[in-house]
Amino acid sequence: GFLAAGGFRGIYNGLGAAAIGSAPGAALFFSTYEYLKAKINNTGLMSRSDPAVGHCVAASFGEAAACLVRVPTEVMKQNMQINDHVTGGVKMGIVDTFRKIVAQKDAPAFMSSILGGLYRGYGITLMREVPFACIQFPLYERFKIEWGRYEGEDTTSYQAAICGSISGGIAAAITTPLDVIKTRLMIGKDRHGEVYKNALDVARRVVREEGWRKLLSGIEPRVMWISIGGFVFLGAYEEYRSISMNMYGKEEEH
Protein backbone atom coordinates (compact mmCIF):
# COMPACT_ATOMS: atom_id res chain seq x y z
CA GLY A 1 0.00 0.00 0.00
CA PHE A 2 0.86 3.67 0.13
CA LEU A 3 2.54 3.54 3.54
CA ALA A 4 4.41 0.33 2.72
CA ALA A 5 5.84 2.02 -0.37
CA GLY A 6 7.28 4.80 1.77
CA GLY A 7 4.32 7.16 2.14
CA PHE A 8 4.82 10.77 1.09
CA ARG A 9 8.58 10.31 1.30
CA GLY A 10 8.34 7.46 -1.19
CA ILE A 11 6.46 9.44 -3.82
CA TYR A 12 9.24 12.04 -3.82
CA ASN A 13 12.03 9.53 -4.45
CA GLY A 14 14.17 10.85 -7.29
CA LEU A 15 13.22 14.49 -6.69
CA GLY A 16 16.88 15.45 -6.19
CA ALA A 17 17.93 13.89 -9.48
CA ALA A 18 15.08 15.60 -11.32
CA ALA A 19 15.93 18.97 -9.75
CA ILE A 20 19.61 18.71 -10.70
CA GLY A 21 18.82 18.26 -14.39
CA SER A 22 15.87 20.66 -14.63
CA ALA A 23 17.61 24.02 -15.03
CA PRO A 24 20.45 22.87 -17.36
CA GLY A 25 17.94 21.00 -19.54
CA ALA A 26 15.66 24.03 -19.83
CA ALA A 27 18.60 26.31 -20.58
CA LEU A 28 19.83 24.03 -23.37
CA PHE A 29 16.36 23.80 -24.89
CA PHE A 30 15.51 27.49 -24.97
CA SER A 31 18.96 28.69 -26.02
CA THR A 32 18.89 26.24 -28.95
CA TYR A 33 15.23 26.91 -29.78
CA GLU A 34 15.46 30.71 -29.82
CA TYR A 35 18.76 30.71 -31.71
CA LEU A 36 17.55 28.37 -34.46
CA LYS A 37 14.12 30.02 -34.66
CA ALA A 38 15.79 33.37 -35.39
CA LYS A 39 18.25 31.83 -37.84
CA ILE A 40 15.51 29.99 -39.74
CA ASN A 41 13.38 33.13 -39.94
CA ASN A 42 16.34 35.18 -41.18
CA THR A 43 17.20 32.73 -43.96
CA GLY A 44 13.77 33.12 -45.54
CA LEU A 45 13.57 29.38 -46.19
CA MET A 46 10.34 29.13 -44.20
CA SER A 47 7.18 31.09 -44.87
CA ARG A 48 6.85 34.06 -42.51
CA SER A 49 3.06 33.88 -42.81
CA ASP A 50 3.06 30.29 -41.56
CA PRO A 51 6.27 29.63 -39.58
CA ALA A 52 5.06 26.36 -38.00
CA VAL A 53 7.67 24.27 -39.81
CA GLY A 54 10.46 26.54 -38.61
CA HIS A 55 9.18 26.34 -35.04
CA CYS A 56 8.99 22.55 -35.33
CA VAL A 57 12.58 22.29 -36.59
CA ALA A 58 13.92 24.64 -33.92
CA ALA A 59 12.01 22.86 -31.15
CA SER A 60 13.23 19.45 -32.37
CA PHE A 61 16.88 20.48 -32.16
CA GLY A 62 16.18 22.11 -28.83
CA GLU A 63 14.80 18.85 -27.46
CA ALA A 64 17.76 16.88 -28.81
CA ALA A 65 20.10 19.21 -26.93
CA ALA A 66 18.03 19.20 -23.73
CA CYS A 67 17.85 15.40 -23.70
CA LEU A 68 21.62 15.24 -23.27
CA VAL A 69 20.90 16.34 -19.70
CA ARG A 70 17.29 15.26 -19.31
CA VAL A 71 17.75 11.56 -20.11
CA PRO A 72 20.44 10.76 -17.50
CA THR A 73 18.47 12.56 -14.79
CA GLU A 74 15.27 10.81 -15.89
CA VAL A 75 16.98 7.42 -15.78
CA MET A 76 18.29 8.13 -12.30
CA LYS A 77 14.94 9.42 -11.08
CA GLN A 78 13.02 6.41 -12.33
CA ASN A 79 15.56 3.94 -10.98
CA MET A 80 15.39 5.61 -7.57
CA GLN A 81 11.61 5.15 -7.61
CA ILE A 82 11.47 1.42 -8.31
CA ASN A 83 11.83 -1.35 -5.77
CA ASP A 84 14.89 -2.85 -7.42
CA HIS A 85 16.93 -0.12 -5.78
CA VAL A 86 15.87 -0.95 -2.25
CA THR A 87 18.68 -2.64 -0.38
CA GLY A 88 18.04 -3.87 3.13
CA GLY A 89 14.97 -1.65 3.32
CA VAL A 90 17.03 1.50 2.68
CA LYS A 91 16.53 3.56 -0.49
CA MET A 92 19.66 4.23 -2.53
CA GLY A 93 20.68 7.88 -2.80
CA ILE A 94 21.71 9.86 -5.87
CA VAL A 95 25.41 8.95 -5.72
CA ASP A 96 24.83 5.22 -5.16
CA THR A 97 22.18 5.11 -7.89
CA PHE A 98 24.52 6.90 -10.29
CA ARG A 99 27.30 4.42 -9.60
CA LYS A 100 25.02 1.44 -10.05
CA ILE A 101 23.66 2.72 -13.38
CA VAL A 102 27.13 3.57 -14.74
CA ALA A 103 28.24 0.04 -13.79
CA GLN A 104 25.67 -1.42 -16.23
CA LYS A 105 28.18 -1.76 -19.07
CA ASP A 106 26.01 -4.21 -21.02
CA ALA A 107 22.97 -1.92 -21.04
CA PRO A 108 21.37 -1.22 -24.46
CA ALA A 109 22.30 2.45 -24.30
CA PHE A 110 24.47 5.06 -26.01
CA MET A 111 28.18 4.60 -25.12
CA SER A 112 27.25 2.01 -22.50
CA SER A 113 30.86 0.81 -22.29
CA ILE A 114 31.70 4.18 -20.70
CA LEU A 115 28.42 5.65 -19.45
CA GLY A 116 26.65 2.44 -18.56
CA GLY A 117 22.87 2.78 -18.60
CA LEU A 118 22.77 6.57 -18.15
CA TYR A 119 21.51 7.10 -21.69
CA ARG A 120 19.15 4.14 -21.71
CA GLY A 121 16.12 5.22 -23.70
CA TYR A 122 17.74 8.28 -25.30
CA GLY A 123 16.40 7.31 -28.71
CA ILE A 124 12.85 6.66 -27.52
CA THR A 125 12.95 9.84 -25.44
CA LEU A 126 13.70 11.77 -28.63
CA MET A 127 10.92 9.83 -30.33
CA ARG A 128 8.59 11.18 -27.65
CA GLU A 129 10.01 14.67 -27.16
CA VAL A 130 10.41 15.61 -30.83
CA PRO A 131 6.74 14.87 -31.74
CA PHE A 132 5.72 16.55 -28.47
CA ALA A 133 7.72 19.67 -29.33
CA CYS A 134 6.49 19.64 -32.94
CA ILE A 135 2.92 19.73 -31.64
CA GLN A 136 3.31 22.04 -28.65
CA PHE A 137 5.50 24.86 -29.94
CA PRO A 138 3.87 25.54 -33.31
CA LEU A 139 0.52 25.55 -31.47
CA TYR A 140 1.98 27.73 -28.71
CA GLU A 141 3.39 30.26 -31.16
CA ARG A 142 0.17 30.24 -33.23
CA PHE A 143 -2.04 30.72 -30.16
CA LYS A 144 0.06 33.72 -29.14
CA ILE A 145 -0.15 35.23 -32.63
CA GLU A 146 -3.92 34.79 -32.88
CA TRP A 147 -4.51 36.13 -29.37
CA GLY A 148 -2.30 39.12 -30.13
CA ARG A 149 -4.23 39.81 -33.33
CA TYR A 150 -7.52 39.60 -31.46
CA GLU A 151 -6.32 41.98 -28.73
CA GLY A 152 -4.51 44.25 -31.16
CA GLU A 153 -1.27 44.06 -29.18
CA ASP A 154 1.44 41.61 -28.13
CA THR A 155 0.40 38.92 -25.70
CA THR A 156 1.34 39.32 -22.06
CA SER A 157 3.30 36.69 -20.14
CA TYR A 158 0.04 35.63 -18.46
CA GLN A 159 -1.65 35.12 -21.83
CA ALA A 160 1.41 33.25 -23.09
CA ALA A 161 1.20 31.01 -20.02
CA ILE A 162 -2.39 30.09 -20.94
CA CYS A 163 -1.28 29.36 -24.51
CA GLY A 164 1.52 27.17 -23.15
CA SER A 165 -0.88 25.30 -20.89
CA ILE A 166 -3.37 24.50 -23.65
CA SER A 167 -0.77 23.55 -26.25
CA GLY A 168 1.11 21.43 -23.70
CA GLY A 169 -2.04 19.56 -22.71
CA ILE A 170 -2.86 18.74 -26.33
CA ALA A 171 0.68 17.55 -27.04
CA ALA A 172 0.75 15.52 -23.83
CA ALA A 173 -2.42 13.62 -24.71
CA ILE A 174 -1.27 12.77 -28.23
CA THR A 175 2.18 11.56 -27.15
CA THR A 176 1.09 9.49 -24.12
CA PRO A 177 1.75 6.11 -25.86
CA LEU A 178 5.33 7.20 -26.57
CA ASP A 179 5.72 8.20 -22.92
CA VAL A 180 4.55 4.75 -21.76
CA ILE A 181 7.01 3.03 -24.10
CA LYS A 182 9.83 5.36 -23.05
CA THR A 183 9.24 4.75 -19.35
CA ARG A 184 9.26 0.97 -19.70
CA LEU A 185 12.35 1.02 -21.88
CA MET A 186 14.19 3.14 -19.32
CA ILE A 187 13.28 0.75 -16.52
CA GLY A 188 14.68 -1.96 -18.78
CA LYS A 189 12.49 -4.99 -18.02
CA ASP A 190 8.91 -6.05 -17.51
CA ARG A 191 7.19 -7.22 -14.32
CA HIS A 192 8.45 -10.76 -14.96
CA GLY A 193 12.06 -9.60 -15.13
CA GLU A 194 12.36 -10.11 -18.90
CA VAL A 195 14.56 -7.43 -20.49
CA TYR A 196 13.09 -5.24 -23.21
CA LYS A 197 15.04 -5.31 -26.49
CA ASN A 198 13.92 -2.02 -28.01
CA ALA A 199 10.95 0.34 -28.34
CA LEU A 200 9.14 -1.88 -30.83
CA ASP A 201 9.53 -4.86 -28.51
CA VAL A 202 8.02 -2.83 -25.66
CA ALA A 203 5.03 -1.79 -27.76
CA ARG A 204 4.38 -5.33 -29.01
CA ARG A 205 4.58 -6.90 -25.57
CA VAL A 206 2.41 -4.27 -23.93
CA VAL A 207 -0.31 -4.62 -26.55
CA ARG A 208 -0.11 -8.44 -26.56
CA GLU A 209 0.01 -8.96 -22.80
CA GLU A 210 -1.93 -6.00 -21.44
CA GLY A 211 -3.99 -4.60 -24.31
CA TRP A 212 -3.65 -1.42 -26.37
CA ARG A 213 -5.41 0.68 -23.73
CA LYS A 214 -2.32 0.21 -21.55
CA LEU A 215 -0.48 2.53 -23.93
CA LEU A 216 -2.75 5.31 -22.64
CA SER A 217 -1.87 4.65 -19.01
CA GLY A 218 -1.50 7.85 -17.04
CA ILE A 219 -2.96 10.11 -19.72
CA GLU A 220 -5.06 12.09 -17.22
CA PRO A 221 -2.26 13.00 -14.79
CA ARG A 222 0.16 13.51 -17.69
CA VAL A 223 -2.15 16.02 -19.36
CA MET A 224 -2.90 17.72 -16.03
CA TRP A 225 0.71 18.12 -14.90
CA ILE A 226 2.06 19.14 -18.30
CA SER A 227 -0.74 21.69 -18.65
CA ILE A 228 0.19 23.13 -15.25
CA GLY A 229 3.88 22.94 -16.10
CA GLY A 230 3.31 24.64 -19.44
CA PHE A 231 1.51 27.49 -17.72
CA VAL A 232 4.23 28.04 -15.12
CA PHE A 233 7.25 27.23 -17.29
CA LEU A 234 6.37 29.18 -20.44
CA GLY A 235 4.73 31.99 -18.52
CA ALA A 236 7.86 32.46 -16.41
CA TYR A 237 10.06 32.19 -19.48
CA GLU A 238 8.09 34.85 -21.41
CA GLU A 239 8.18 37.16 -18.38
CA TYR A 240 11.95 36.73 -18.02
CA ARG A 241 12.39 37.18 -21.78
CA SER A 242 10.32 40.36 -21.73
CA ILE A 243 12.28 41.81 -18.80
CA SER A 244 15.62 40.89 -20.41
CA MET A 245 14.67 42.44 -23.76
CA ASN A 246 13.51 45.63 -22.06
CA MET A 247 16.75 45.86 -20.09
CA TYR A 248 18.81 45.16 -23.20
CA GLY A 249 16.85 47.76 -25.15
CA LYS A 250 17.47 50.41 -22.47
CA GLU A 251 21.19 49.61 -22.45
CA GLU A 252 21.30 49.98 -26.24
CA GLU A 253 19.67 53.42 -25.98
CA HIS A 254 22.43 54.58 -23.64
C-alpha positions as CSV (number, residue, x, y, z in Angstrom):
1,G,0.0,0.0,0.0
2,F,0.9,3.7,0.1
3,L,2.5,3.5,3.5
4,A,4.4,0.3,2.7
5,A,5.8,2.0,-0.4
6,G,7.3,4.8,1.8
7,G,4.3,7.2,2.1
8,F,4.8,10.8,1.1
9,R,8.6,10.3,1.3
10,G,8.3,7.5,-1.2
11,I,6.5,9.4,-3.8
12,Y,9.2,12.0,-3.8
13,N,12.0,9.5,-4.5
14,G,14.2,10.9,-7.3
15,L,13.2,14.5,-6.7
16,G,16.9,15.4,-6.2
17,A,17.9,13.9,-9.5
18,A,15.1,15.6,-11.3
19,A,15.9,19.0,-9.8
20,I,19.6,18.7,-10.7
21,G,18.8,18.3,-14.4
22,S,15.9,20.7,-14.6
23,A,17.6,24.0,-15.0
24,P,20.5,22.9,-17.4
25,G,17.9,21.0,-19.5
26,A,15.7,24.0,-19.8
27,A,18.6,26.3,-20.6
28,L,19.8,24.0,-23.4
29,F,16.4,23.8,-24.9
30,F,15.5,27.5,-25.0
31,S,19.0,28.7,-26.0
32,T,18.9,26.2,-28.9
33,Y,15.2,26.9,-29.8
34,E,15.5,30.7,-29.8
35,Y,18.8,30.7,-31.7
36,L,17.5,28.4,-34.5
37,K,14.1,30.0,-34.7
38,A,15.8,33.4,-35.4
39,K,18.3,31.8,-37.8
40,I,15.5,30.0,-39.7
41,N,13.4,33.1,-39.9
42,N,16.3,35.2,-41.2
43,T,17.2,32.7,-44.0
44,G,13.8,33.1,-45.5
45,L,13.6,29.4,-46.2
46,M,10.3,29.1,-44.2
47,S,7.2,31.1,-44.9
48,R,6.8,34.1,-42.5
49,S,3.1,33.9,-42.8
50,D,3.1,30.3,-41.6
51,P,6.3,29.6,-39.6
52,A,5.1,26.4,-38.0
53,V,7.7,24.3,-39.8
54,G,10.5,26.5,-38.6
55,H,9.2,26.3,-35.0
56,C,9.0,22.6,-35.3
57,V,12.6,22.3,-36.6
58,A,13.9,24.6,-33.9
59,A,12.0,22.9,-31.2
60,S,13.2,19.5,-32.4
61,F,16.9,20.5,-32.2
62,G,16.2,22.1,-28.8
63,E,14.8,18.9,-27.5
64,A,17.8,16.9,-28.8
65,A,20.1,19.2,-26.9
66,A,18.0,19.2,-23.7
67,C,17.9,15.4,-23.7
68,L,21.6,15.2,-23.3
69,V,20.9,16.3,-19.7
70,R,17.3,15.3,-19.3
71,V,17.8,11.6,-20.1
72,P,20.4,10.8,-17.5
73,T,18.5,12.6,-14.8
74,E,15.3,10.8,-15.9
75,V,17.0,7.4,-15.8
76,M,18.3,8.1,-12.3
77,K,14.9,9.4,-11.1
78,Q,13.0,6.4,-12.3
79,N,15.6,3.9,-11.0
80,M,15.4,5.6,-7.6
81,Q,11.6,5.1,-7.6
82,I,11.5,1.4,-8.3
83,N,11.8,-1.4,-5.8
84,D,14.9,-2.9,-7.4
85,H,16.9,-0.1,-5.8
86,V,15.9,-1.0,-2.3
87,T,18.7,-2.6,-0.4
88,G,18.0,-3.9,3.1
89,G,15.0,-1.7,3.3
90,V,17.0,1.5,2.7
91,K,16.5,3.6,-0.5
92,M,19.7,4.2,-2.5
93,G,20.7,7.9,-2.8
94,I,21.7,9.9,-5.9
95,V,25.4,8.9,-5.7
96,D,24.8,5.2,-5.2
97,T,22.2,5.1,-7.9
98,F,24.5,6.9,-10.3
99,R,27.3,4.4,-9.6
100,K,25.0,1.4,-10.1
101,I,23.7,2.7,-13.4
102,V,27.1,3.6,-14.7
103,A,28.2,0.0,-13.8
104,Q,25.7,-1.4,-16.2
105,K,28.2,-1.8,-19.1
106,D,26.0,-4.2,-21.0
107,A,23.0,-1.9,-21.0
108,P,21.4,-1.2,-24.5
109,A,22.3,2.4,-24.3
110,F,24.5,5.1,-26.0
111,M,28.2,4.6,-25.1
112,S,27.2,2.0,-22.5
113,S,30.9,0.8,-22.3
114,I,31.7,4.2,-20.7
115,L,28.4,5.7,-19.4
116,G,26.6,2.4,-18.6
117,G,22.9,2.8,-18.6
118,L,22.8,6.6,-18.2
119,Y,21.5,7.1,-21.7
120,R,19.2,4.1,-21.7
121,G,16.1,5.2,-23.7
122,Y,17.7,8.3,-25.3
123,G,16.4,7.3,-28.7
124,I,12.8,6.7,-27.5
125,T,12.9,9.8,-25.4
126,L,13.7,11.8,-28.6
127,M,10.9,9.8,-30.3
128,R,8.6,11.2,-27.6
129,E,10.0,14.7,-27.2
130,V,10.4,15.6,-30.8
131,P,6.7,14.9,-31.7
132,F,5.7,16.5,-28.5
133,A,7.7,19.7,-29.3
134,C,6.5,19.6,-32.9
135,I,2.9,19.7,-31.6
136,Q,3.3,22.0,-28.7
137,F,5.5,24.9,-29.9
138,P,3.9,25.5,-33.3
139,L,0.5,25.5,-31.5
140,Y,2.0,27.7,-28.7
141,E,3.4,30.3,-31.2
142,R,0.2,30.2,-33.2
143,F,-2.0,30.7,-30.2
144,K,0.1,33.7,-29.1
145,I,-0.2,35.2,-32.6
146,E,-3.9,34.8,-32.9
147,W,-4.5,36.1,-29.4
148,G,-2.3,39.1,-30.1
149,R,-4.2,39.8,-33.3
150,Y,-7.5,39.6,-31.5
151,E,-6.3,42.0,-28.7
152,G,-4.5,44.2,-31.2
153,E,-1.3,44.1,-29.2
154,D,1.4,41.6,-28.1
155,T,0.4,38.9,-25.7
156,T,1.3,39.3,-22.1
157,S,3.3,36.7,-20.1
158,Y,0.0,35.6,-18.5
159,Q,-1.7,35.1,-21.8
160,A,1.4,33.3,-23.1
161,A,1.2,31.0,-20.0
162,I,-2.4,30.1,-20.9
163,C,-1.3,29.4,-24.5
164,G,1.5,27.2,-23.1
165,S,-0.9,25.3,-20.9
166,I,-3.4,24.5,-23.6
167,S,-0.8,23.5,-26.3
168,G,1.1,21.4,-23.7
169,G,-2.0,19.6,-22.7
170,I,-2.9,18.7,-26.3
171,A,0.7,17.5,-27.0
172,A,0.7,15.5,-23.8
173,A,-2.4,13.6,-24.7
174,I,-1.3,12.8,-28.2
175,T,2.2,11.6,-27.1
176,T,1.1,9.5,-24.1
177,P,1.8,6.1,-25.9
178,L,5.3,7.2,-26.6
179,D,5.7,8.2,-22.9
180,V,4.6,4.8,-21.8
181,I,7.0,3.0,-24.1
182,K,9.8,5.4,-23.1
183,T,9.2,4.8,-19.3
184,R,9.3,1.0,-19.7
185,L,12.4,1.0,-21.9
186,M,14.2,3.1,-19.3
187,I,13.3,0.8,-16.5
188,G,14.7,-2.0,-18.8
189,K,12.5,-5.0,-18.0
190,D,8.9,-6.0,-17.5
191,R,7.2,-7.2,-14.3
192,H,8.4,-10.8,-15.0
193,G,12.1,-9.6,-15.1
194,E,12.4,-10.1,-18.9
195,V,14.6,-7.4,-20.5
196,Y,13.1,-5.2,-23.2
197,K,15.0,-5.3,-26.5
198,N,13.9,-2.0,-28.0
199,A,10.9,0.3,-28.3
200,L,9.1,-1.9,-30.8
201,D,9.5,-4.9,-28.5
202,V,8.0,-2.8,-25.7
203,A,5.0,-1.8,-27.8
204,R,4.4,-5.3,-29.0
205,R,4.6,-6.9,-25.6
206,V,2.4,-4.3,-23.9
207,V,-0.3,-4.6,-26.5
208,R,-0.1,-8.4,-26.6
209,E,0.0,-9.0,-22.8
210,E,-1.9,-6.0,-21.4
211,G,-4.0,-4.6,-24.3
212,W,-3.6,-1.4,-26.4
213,R,-5.4,0.7,-23.7
214,K,-2.3,0.2,-21.5
215,L,-0.5,2.5,-23.9
216,L,-2.7,5.3,-22.6
217,S,-1.9,4.6,-19.0
218,G,-1.5,7.8,-17.0
219,I,-3.0,10.1,-19.7
220,E,-5.1,12.1,-17.2
221,P,-2.3,13.0,-14.8
222,R,0.2,13.5,-17.7
223,V,-2.2,16.0,-19.4
224,M,-2.9,17.7,-16.0
225,W,0.7,18.1,-14.9
226,I,2.1,19.1,-18.3
227,S,-0.7,21.7,-18.6
228,I,0.2,23.1,-15.2
229,G,3.9,22.9,-16.1
230,G,3.3,24.6,-19.4
231,F,1.5,27.5,-17.7
232,V,4.2,28.0,-15.1
233,F,7.2,27.2,-17.3
234,L,6.4,29.2,-20.4
235,G,4.7,32.0,-18.5
236,A,7.9,32.5,-16.4
237,Y,10.1,32.2,-19.5
238,E,8.1,34.8,-21.4
239,E,8.2,37.2,-18.4
240,Y,11.9,36.7,-18.0
241,R,12.4,37.2,-21.8
242,S,10.3,40.4,-21.7
243,I,12.3,41.8,-18.8
244,S,15.6,40.9,-20.4
245,M,14.7,42.4,-23.8
246,N,13.5,45.6,-22.1
247,M,16.8,45.9,-20.1
248,Y,18.8,45.2,-23.2
249,G,16.9,47.8,-25.1
250,K,17.5,50.4,-22.5
251,E,21.2,49.6,-22.4
252,E,21.3,50.0,-26.2
253,E,19.7,53.4,-26.0
254,H,22.4,54.6,-23.6
